[in-house]
Amino acid sequence: MAGAPRGLVLRVYEHSLSTALLSLFALSLLLHAWGGARAYSEEQEEHGGQPVSAPEYVTTSRFWEEAFQN
């Protein structure tokens, strides 16, 4: 039983780089969705359209085009 916590710590350490990179990728997508939705909503309102939320913006082709370009 004394080896179980050490094994867990070792397993977390072994996967720490991939966990960090995956977390950064997810964070960048979330921030892109939030910031992009704000900018897209402002443009929509300037042209008489309705603002969109971040989840709605993620479903647009503009979000995915920008995401894949970066």
C-alpha positions, 0 to 999 in steps of 0.5 A: 500500500505504501507504493501506491501514492508513489506510483500515482505521482510517477504516473502523473509526472510521466504524463505531465508534458502532454497534460500541459500541452493539451491544457494550453491547447484547450485554453487557447481554443477557449480564449479564441472562442471568447475573444472571437465571439466578442469581435464577431458580435460587434461586427454583427451589431454594426450591420444590424445582426444579432450578437452571438455567444461563444458556444454559438461562435464555435459553430461558425465557419469563421471560428474554424478557419481562424483556428486552423490558420493559427 
